[in-house]
Amino acid sequence: MSAFSDKLKGNWNEVKGKLKQEYAELTDNDLMYKEGKEDELLGNIQQKIGKTKQEVKDFIDSCC
C-alpha cells in the first residue's frame, strides 16, 4: 500500500470534508472511499472537478 493510500485510509473523513468545502459540486457518492480503489476514486473526483489526478493528489497532500 502506498503512502497516499495510507493517508486516504487514515484521514478520509477530514480529506472528504476539505474536498467538499473546496469543490461544492462533489457529492457523498463521488467521495465514497473503498480500500484498494483509490485510483477509481481519484478518477471520479478528477472528472467531476476538471482537475488532473496529480492536482487532486496534491490538494489532498496539502490539506491533511
The first five atom37 places (N, CA, C, CB, O) and aatype in JSON, in Angstrom:
{
  "aatype": [12, 15, 0, 13, 15, 3, 11, 10, 11, 7, 2, 17, 2, 6, 19, 11, 7, 11, 10, 11, 5, 6, 18, 0, 6, 10, 16, 3, 2, 3, 10, 12, 18, 11, 6, 7, 11, 6, 3, 6, 10, 10, 7, 2, 9, 5, 5, 11, 9, 7, 11, 16, 11, 5, 6, 19, 11, 3, 13, 9, 3, 15, 4, 4],
  "atom_mask": [
    [1, 1, 1, 1, 1],
    [1, 1, 1, 1, 1],
    [1, 1, 1, 1, 1],
    [1, 1, 1, 1, 1],
    [1, 1, 1, 1, 1],
    [1, 1, 1, 1, 1],
    [1, 1, 1, 1, 1],
    [1, 1, 1, 1, 1],
    [1, 1, 1, 1, 1],
    [1, 1, 1, 0, 1],
    [1, 1, 1, 1, 1],
    [1, 1, 1, 1, 1],
    [1, 1, 1, 1, 1],
    [1, 1, 1, 1, 1],
    [1, 1, 1, 1, 1],
    [1, 1, 1, 1, 1],
    [1, 1, 1, 0, 1],
    [1, 1, 1, 1, 1],
    [1, 1, 1, 1, 1],
    [1, 1, 1, 1, 1],
    [1, 1, 1, 1, 1],
    [1, 1, 1, 1, 1],
    [1, 1, 1, 1, 1],
    [1, 1, 1, 1, 1],
    [1, 1, 1, 1, 1],
    [1, 1, 1, 1, 1],
    [1, 1, 1, 1, 1],
    [1, 1, 1, 1, 1],
    [1, 1, 1, 1, 1],
    [1, 1, 1, 1, 1],
    [1, 1, 1, 1, 1],
    [1, 1, 1, 1, 1],
    [1, 1, 1, 1, 1],
    [1, 1, 1, 1, 1],
    [1, 1, 1, 1, 1],
    [1, 1, 1, 0, 1],
    [1, 1, 1, 1, 1],
    [1, 1, 1, 1, 1],
    [1, 1, 1, 1, 1],
    [1, 1, 1, 1, 1],
    [1, 1, 1, 1, 1],
    [1, 1, 1, 1, 1],
    [1, 1, 1, 0, 1],
    [1, 1, 1, 1, 1],
    [1, 1, 1, 1, 1],
    [1, 1, 1, 1, 1],
    [1, 1, 1, 1, 1],
    [1, 1, 1, 1, 1],
    [1, 1, 1, 1, 1],
    [1, 1, 1, 0, 1],
    [1, 1, 1, 1, 1],
    [1, 1, 1, 1, 1],
    [1, 1, 1, 1, 1],
    [1, 1, 1, 1, 1],
    [1, 1, 1, 1, 1],
    [1, 1, 1, 1, 1],
    [1, 1, 1, 1, 1],
    [1, 1, 1, 1, 1],
    [1, 1, 1, 1, 1],
    [1, 1, 1, 1, 1],
    [1, 1, 1, 1, 1],
    [1, 1, 1, 1, 1],
    [1, 1, 1, 1, 1],
    [1, 1, 1, 1, 1]
  ],
  "atom_positions": [
    [[0.85, -1.18, 0.0], [0.0, 0.0, 0.0], [0.89, 1.25, 0.0], [-0.97, 0.0, 1.23], [1.87, 1.31, 0.75]],
    [[0.57, 2.21, -0.82], [1.37, 3.42, -0.93], [1.08, 4.38, 0.22], [1.11, 4.1, -2.27], [0.09, 4.24, 0.94]],
    [[1.98, 5.34, 0.38], [1.79, 6.36, 1.41], [0.51, 7.15, 1.15], [3.01, 7.31, 1.47], [-0.19, 7.55, 2.09]],
    [[0.21, 7.38, -0.12], [-1.0, 8.11, -0.46], [-2.23, 7.32, -0.02], [-1.06, 8.39, -1.97], [-3.17, 7.88, 0.54]],
    [[-2.23, 6.02, -0.27], [-3.35, 5.16, 0.14], [-3.49, 5.17, 1.65], [-3.15, 3.72, -0.37], [-4.6, 5.21, 2.18]],
    [[-2.36, 5.12, 2.37], [-2.39, 5.18, 3.83], [-3.02, 6.49, 4.31], [-0.97, 5.04, 4.4], [-3.81, 6.5, 5.25]],
    [[-2.65, 7.58, 3.63], [-3.19, 8.89, 4.01], [-4.7, 8.92, 3.81], [-2.51, 10.01, 3.2], [-5.44, 9.4, 4.66]],
    [[-5.15, 8.41, 2.68], [-6.6, 8.38, 2.41], [-7.31, 7.56, 3.47], [-6.89, 7.8, 1.01], [-8.31, 8.0, 4.03]],
    [[-6.81, 6.39, 3.74], [-7.46, 5.49, 4.69], [-7.5, 6.1, 6.09], [-6.74, 4.14, 4.72], [-8.52, 6.03, 6.77]],
    [[-6.39, 6.69, 6.52], [-6.29, 7.21, 7.88], [-7.03, 8.5, 8.12], [0.0, 0.0, 0.0], [-7.51, 8.74, 9.22]],
    [[-7.12, 9.34, 7.11], [-7.69, 10.68, 7.29], [-8.88, 10.94, 6.37], [-6.63, 11.73, 7.06], [-9.18, 12.09, 6.07]],
    [[-9.55, 9.9, 5.91], [-10.53, 10.1, 4.85], [-11.63, 11.07, 5.23], [-11.13, 8.79, 4.48], [-12.02, 11.89, 4.39]],
    [[-12.15, 11.03, 6.44], [-13.23, 11.95, 6.82], [-12.78, 13.4, 6.73], [-13.73, 11.65, 8.23], [-13.53, 14.27, 6.29]],
    [[-11.55, 13.67, 7.16], [-11.02, 15.03, 7.08], [-10.81, 15.44, 5.62], [-9.68, 15.14, 7.86], [-11.18, 16.54, 5.23]],
    [[-10.23, 14.55, 4.83], [-9.99, 14.82, 3.41], [-11.31, 15.09, 2.7], [-9.25, 13.64, 2.74], [-11.43, 16.04, 1.93]],
    [[-12.3, 14.24, 2.96], [-13.61, 14.37, 2.33], [-14.23, 15.73, 2.67], [-14.54, 13.23, 2.79], [-14.78, 16.4, 1.79]],
    [[-14.14, 16.14, 3.9], [-14.68, 17.44, 4.31], [-14.01, 18.59, 3.59], [0.0, 0.0, 0.0], [-14.68, 19.52, 3.15]],
    [[-12.7, 18.53, 3.48], [-11.96, 19.61, 2.8], [-12.3, 19.65, 1.31], [-10.43, 19.42, 2.99], [-12.46, 20.72, 0.74]],
    [[-12.41, 18.47, 0.69], [-12.79, 18.43, -0.72], [-14.17, 19.02, -0.94], [-12.75, 16.99, -1.24], [-14.38, 19.77, -1.89]],
    [[-15.11, 18.7, -0.06], [-16.48, 19.22, -0.21], [-16.53, 20.73, 0.02], [-17.43, 18.51, 0.78], [-17.32, 21.43, -0.61]],
    [[-15.68, 21.24, 0.92], [-15.61, 22.69, 1.14], [-15.07, 23.39, -0.09], [-14.73, 23.01, 2.36], [-15.59, 24.42, -0.51]],
    [[-14.03, 22.82, -0.67], [-13.35, 23.44, -1.81], [-14.15, 23.28, -3.11], [-11.95, 22.84, -1.99], [-14.18, 24.18, -3.95]],
    [[-14.78, 22.12, -3.26], [-15.48, 21.8, -4.51], [-16.92, 21.38, -4.18], [-14.73, 20.67, -5.3], [-17.21, 20.2, -3.98]],
    [[-17.8, 22.37, -4.12], [-19.18, 22.14, -3.7], [-19.92, 21.16, -4.61], [-19.94, 23.45, -3.65], [-20.92, 20.57, -4.2]],
    [[-19.44, 20.99, -5.83], [-20.13, 20.08, -6.76], [-19.92, 18.6, -6.43], [-19.66, 20.34, -8.16], [-20.62, 17.75, -6.99]],
    [[-19.0, 18.28, -5.54], [-18.76, 16.89, -5.14], [-19.86, 16.42, -4.18], [-17.37, 16.74, -4.49], [-20.21, 17.12, -3.23]],
    [[-20.37, 15.24, -4.43], [-21.4, 14.65, -3.57], [-20.8, 13.53, -2.72], [-22.59, 14.12, -4.42], [-19.66, 13.11, -2.94]],
    [[-21.56, 13.06, -1.77], [-21.11, 11.91, -0.96], [-20.84, 10.7, -1.84], [-22.16, 11.56, 0.12], [-19.9, 9.95, -1.59]],
    [[-21.65, 10.51, -2.88], [-21.42, 9.39, -3.79], [-20.1, 9.53, -4.53], [-22.56, 9.29, -4.8], [-19.4, 8.54, -4.74]],
    [[-19.75, 10.75, -4.92], [-18.47, 10.99, -5.59], [-17.3, 10.65, -4.68], [-18.37, 12.44, -6.05], [-16.23, 10.26, -5.14]],
    [[-17.53, 10.79, -3.38], [-16.44, 10.67, -2.4], [-16.51, 9.37, -1.6], [-16.46, 11.85, -1.46], [-16.0, 9.31, -0.48]],
    [[-17.15, 8.35, -2.16], [-17.2, 7.05, -1.47], [-15.84, 6.37, -1.56], [-18.31, 6.14, -2.07], [-15.39, 6.02, -2.65]],
    [[-15.2, 6.19, -0.42], [-13.88, 5.57, -0.37], [-14.02, 4.07, -0.17], [-13.02, 6.19, 0.75], [-14.7, 3.61, 0.75]],
    [[-13.35, 3.31, -1.03], [-13.28, 1.86, -0.87], [-11.81, 1.48, -0.91], [-14.09, 1.11, -1.98], [-11.09, 1.82, -1.85]],
    [[-11.38, 0.77, 0.11], [-9.99, 0.35, 0.18], [-9.6, -0.41, -1.08], [-9.75, -0.51, 1.43], [-10.32, -1.3, -1.54]],
    [[-8.45, -0.05, -1.64], [-7.97, -0.69, -2.85], [-8.49, -0.05, -4.13], [0.0, 0.0, 0.0], [-8.07, -0.43, -5.22]],
    [[-9.39, 0.93, -4.01], [-9.99, 1.58, -5.18], [-9.61, 3.06, -5.25], [-11.52, 1.43, -5.15], [-10.39, 3.88, -5.73]],
    [[-8.41, 3.4, -4.76], [-8.0, 4.8, -4.71], [-7.94, 5.44, -6.09], [-6.66, 4.91, -4.03], [-8.35, 6.59, -6.26]],
    [[-7.42, 4.71, -7.1], [-7.33, 5.27, -8.45], [-8.7, 5.57, -9.02], [-6.58, 4.31, -9.37], [-8.89, 6.59, -9.68]],
    [[-9.66, 4.69, -8.76], [-11.02, 4.91, -9.22], [-11.62, 6.16, -8.55], [-11.9, 3.67, -8.93], [-12.27, 6.97, -9.2]],
    [[-11.39, 6.29, -7.27], [-11.86, 7.45, -6.52], [-11.25, 8.74, -7.08], [-11.5, 7.31, -5.02], [-11.96, 9.71, -7.32]],
    [[-9.93, 8.72, -7.3], [-9.27, 9.91, -7.85], [-9.82, 10.25, -9.24], [-7.74, 9.68, -7.93], [-10.02, 11.42, -9.56]],
    [[-10.06, 9.23, -10.04], [-10.62, 9.45, -11.37], [-11.99, 10.1, -11.32], [0.0, 0.0, 0.0], [-12.29, 11.0, -12.1]],
    [[-12.82, 9.63, -10.4], [-14.17, 10.2, -10.24], [-14.09, 11.66, -9.81], [-14.98, 9.4, -9.21], [-14.8, 12.51, -10.35]],
    [[-13.23, 11.95, -8.84], [-13.07, 13.33, -8.36], [-12.53, 14.2, -9.5], [-12.11, 13.39, -7.13], [-13.02, 15.31, -9.73]],
    [[-11.52, 13.69, -10.18], [-10.89, 14.43, -11.27], [-11.9, 14.81, -12.34], [-9.76, 13.6, -11.89], [-11.93, 15.96, -12.79]],
    [[-12.72, 13.87, -12.76], [-13.73, 14.14, -13.78], [-14.73, 15.19, -13.32], [-14.46, 12.86, -14.16], [-15.11, 16.08, -14.08]],
    [[-15.15, 15.09, -12.08], [-16.2, 15.97, -11.56], [-15.71, 17.42, -11.43], [-16.69, 15.46, -10.2], [-16.47, 18.35, -11.69]],
    [[-14.45, 17.61, -11.01], [-13.97, 18.98, -10.76], [-13.07, 19.53, -11.88], [-13.21, 19.02, -9.46], [-12.68, 20.69, -11.85]],
    [[-12.75, 18.68, -12.86], [-11.97, 19.16, -14.01], [-10.5, 19.39, -13.71], [0.0, 0.0, 0.0], [-9.87, 20.25, -14.34]],
    [[-9.95, 18.64, -12.78], [-8.53, 18.73, -12.44], [-7.84, 17.43, -12.84], [-8.32, 19.02, -10.92], [-8.51, 16.43, -13.1]],
    [[-6.51, 17.45, -12.9], [-5.77, 16.22, -13.18], [-5.68, 15.39, -11.91], [-4.35, 16.54, -13.74], [-5.88, 15.9, -10.81]],
    [[-5.38, 14.1, -12.07], [-5.22, 13.25, -10.9], [-4.12, 13.79, -10.0], [-4.89, 11.8, -11.31], [-4.24, 13.75, -8.78]],
    [[-3.04, 14.3, -10.61], [-1.95, 14.85, -9.81], [-2.4, 16.06, -9.02], [-0.76, 15.21, -10.7], [-2.0, 16.23, -7.87]],
    [[-3.22, 16.91, -9.62], [-3.74, 18.08, -8.9], [-4.61, 17.66, -7.72], [-4.54, 18.99, -9.85], [-4.55, 18.26, -6.65]],
    [[-5.41, 16.62, -7.92], [-6.24, 16.11, -6.82], [-5.35, 15.55, -5.72], [-7.21, 15.02, -7.34], [-5.58, 15.82, -4.54]],
    [[-4.34, 14.76, -6.09], [-3.41, 14.21, -5.09], [-2.7, 15.32, -4.33], [-2.37, 13.3, -5.76], [-2.56, 15.27, -3.11]],
    [[-2.24, 16.35, -5.08], [-1.55, 17.47, -4.44], [-2.47, 18.18, -3.45], [-1.05, 18.47, -5.5], [-2.03, 18.55, -2.36]],
    [[-3.73, 18.37, -3.81], [-4.69, 19.02, -2.91], [-4.83, 18.19, -1.63], [-6.06, 19.2, -3.6], [-4.8, 18.74, -0.53]],
    [[-4.99, 16.88, -1.8], [-5.15, 16.01, -0.64], [-3.9, 16.03, 0.22], [-5.47, 14.58, -1.08], [-3.99, 16.07, 1.45]],
    [[-2.72, 16.0, -0.41], [-1.47, 16.04, 0.35], [-1.33, 17.35, 1.12], [-0.27, 15.86, -0.59], [-0.84, 17.35, 2.25]],
    [[-1.76, 18.45, 0.52], [-1.59, 19.76, 1.17], [-2.61, 20.01, 2.27], [-1.68, 20.87, 0.14], [-2.34, 20.78, 3.2]],
    [[-3.76, 19.38, 2.18], [-4.81, 19.7, 3.14], [-4.72, 18.9, 4.43], [-6.16, 19.46, 2.52], [-5.24, 19.32, 5.46]],
    [[-4.06, 17.76, 4.4], [-4.12, 16.89, 5.57], [-2.77, 16.37, 5.99], [-5.03, 15.75, 5.3], [-2.68, 15.62, 6.96]]
  ]
}
